[in-house]
Amino acid sequence: MNASELTYQALSPLVDNRVYPLFVPELADEMTPYIIYSQVSSTPYTTIDGITHHERVRMQIDIYGDDYDSVLALSTDVLDALDTIASSQHESTQYTADGGLYRAIIEYSFNHTTKPTEE
């Protein structure tokens, strides 16, 4: 499963599926809280036999909410959910106010598969 699918599956139950890659679509409701995720970087694993279709990917998770306490609580829930992704590693968390909303910025990395498995 790829990084986007893993991230969406882990986080969508926390915010009633208001989890989006890169930005909030115009047609999406603007209810908070919501989560935006983006891939920051990836490092492919290769062996002497060639490409493995596995990578270590670094993701950024932005959590938006109306009040500071709810963003703090949700960021804890997000970190717990990310622990369900195999080999995940929390790198940092920052808090800020952004456009009238509170935001938590979480960076983490984990392993994922870039090629779908054959069924």
Order of alpha helices (4+ residues) and beta strands (2+ residues): alpha-beta-beta-beta-alpha-beta-beta
